Amino acid sequence: MKHILTILSALLIASCSSSPSGNESAAPPGKVETPATLEEIEKSFEKYKGVGPVSEVEVGDEIDQTLADEGKVIFEAKCTACHKTDKRFIGPGLKGITERRTPEWTMNMILNPEKMTQEDPIGKLLLIEYNGSPMANQNLTEEEARKVFEYFRTL
Amino acid sequence: MKTFHLIFKIFMLLPLMWSISSCQDGSGDKKGALGSNIAEKVYVAPGEHDEFYAFVSGGFSGQLAVYGLPSGRLFRVIPVFSVDAEKAYGFNEETKPMLETSYGFVPWDDSHHPDLSQTNGEIDGRWCFINGNNTPRIARISLQTFETEEIIEIPNSAGNHSSSFVTENTEYVVAGTRFSVPAPQVDMPIAEYKGKFKGAMSFIKVNPEDGHMNLEFQIMMPGFNYDLAHPGRGKSHGWMFFSTYNTEEAHTLLEVNASQNDKDFIAAVNWKKAEEYMAAGKFKEMPADYRHNVYDESTHSATSNKMTTVKVLDPTELPGLVYFLPTPKSPHGCDVDPSGEFIIGSGKLSASLTAHSFPKMLAAIESESFDGEAYGIPILKYEDVVGGIVEQAGLGPLHTEFDGKGNAYTTFFISSEVVKWKLGTWEVVDRQPTYYSVGHLMIPGGNSRKPFGKYLLAMNKITKDRYLPTGPELTQSAQLFDISGDKMQLLLDFPTVGEPHYAAGLPASLITENSKKYYKLEENNHPYAIKSESEAKVVREGNVVHIYMTTIRSHFAPDNIEGVKVGDMVYFHVTNLEQDFDVPHGIGVIGANTSELLIMPGQTETFVWNPKKVGVWPFYCTDFCSALHQEMQGYVRVSPADSNIELTWSLDDE
């Protein structure tokens, strides 16, 4: 008897829940299937721009050394508690990152890590790969994130 | 039979189910199926915010509690005058100086009357001030960080009760003396109190830029008990009003001996006049011993400064500085209406309320129609200054607040009620019981030119049967009334931290925009701060060891330390490298004779540990920080005092 009542109530309450908020995918729906592994993604990483404020980044042919030097200072101050350049630490090692991720994706990961690890297909896989350790939001400005990206190009 | 029961129960549940399934969206006019709209008025849905902040004094807890109204939800207890192990206040090296006094480190006080900073007579959302009653002090709390930033001790004072009331441009925070004392203190017979004890009124200047306080001057008043105060505003701006009792100057059995006179006084102090006398050099510089403690947000550390003199004005020699307004009988509350015209004296042993008229007071002073003097201070004639009387409104009137719509609300302790009456006609228009024995009351902005007359918070001394019993000690409480209509409506009871004396409230919008989210690492000037893990180190200076440590989700750097010895004095200087809202880290180490640290993002805090036993001892993060919080731990190896183990430190063996 108790069960019947519980089920009845549950049904009635359930009928009230508002429509689920759409999880906005980083890539347009239907065009990119969420690949099962990071290796697969890295074969077609150009498609992934991430979730966040950055939709397009202009990257020069040559490395802008001034920008990169400033980016190094920011990286060392705000990121090295969890990232090393040459190897995996709390988070991924960053050498070669520009060959695995787009500039937009990289900057969005820096600027918007909470949403990236919840909504972006790569971000979600990374969160699992790194044992649920959250990427800390260090509140960099977009300009600072751009400099850090330029630094990554020198690695 | 069973089937019948089932059908019956389903039928009984149907209305409830219907009400659940009808999915009200929380907007519009809701006539709830349950018949009452009171619950809706205090219901703040999950994830939504309250309309007002209420800063409620913690009384004998020494702290200040922050609630939301109308929900009555407790958000934070701000440590002010008492140590707080949860937040390391008074335990870490940075905040210990905040509780230094001329008597040494005092870990407790009795906090009474919060008041908010104002600009042009309106609440501006910058600072909250509150007084410590027992060891006289005034504190200033930042409404950006919700931290105590400054505490100034008040010399020549005892029972710092007619405090901390703010003038309408935050020119001064005022602190009066409840227990008159010899000033300066001296070894003398208690029975020679009369004529020899003094009651200092302290005017603390507030720097409009950073809020820093300075004890500008004291007015050395006769040895009465100065109970409460409020500033003039509008037309009475420039004056401060203090209620007095024990004008008998009794020194023993005050409950009888200080209740002899039919009338005591409200002291009207012309502080603009005091400024003139100060500028003219009419003060005496008096030796004094008090502390001024300031917390610096940039170094995340407090310093305690020893102060040695105070400037004193003598009202018996300086005409026009103070006048006495006769007021029946042992007045407690001393409240000024939003226009500044009326000063309400609540004679707690009188059944009626007295409203003095400020224009009448000025006229009486002008015509010098005095009814004698007390210690050279002119006493005005009662008939000349009374603007109105609220007759026989209740028993034991204490405090009055205003709604800005011409109504006043007075608490009555003995008859346990709030009485609403009209300014000008002095008629009682409503009364509501409180549960029980109400003391103060608060309307957001109620001590300003512009009250927000929507809610009234009554604060009760006794709760008896209102809550589940918790042994002999019962909670005190606050009760929320809706005062938007003609009649007050009781909406909510909620328990409070300690005994709530006064409170101060304001619209949340005045605070939320400026609320601090984290401290920028670049702006951290703590002498032991490090800004990245690469700077982490351990330094030995004799038997003192300094650990420069960082935290980020979810590890310490360093997390392995060796070479510490029994008998060392080990300082953990911990910088939280996080730069995001709501990501503090904590740290505790086994056997430390102090509290944890709770370090806000970008902040540095320090605790000291004296390892007593040889071994390998863990430390860990005390504030759940991420899915890997349980992994946030480390070890310190402690060797015998005479060992020669090298001092080393590492993270991930690097």
Interface residues (C-beta under 8 A of the other chain):
Chain A: M1 I4 L5 L8 S9 L12 I13 S15 C16 E76 A77 K78 T80 A81 C82 F89 I90 N131 G132 S133 P134 A136 N137 Q138 N139
Chain B: K2 H5 L6 K9 I10 L13 M17 I20 S21 C23 Y518 L521 K531 S532 E533 S534 T550 I552 R553 S554 H555 A557 L577 E578 Q579 D580 V583 S626 A627 L628 D652
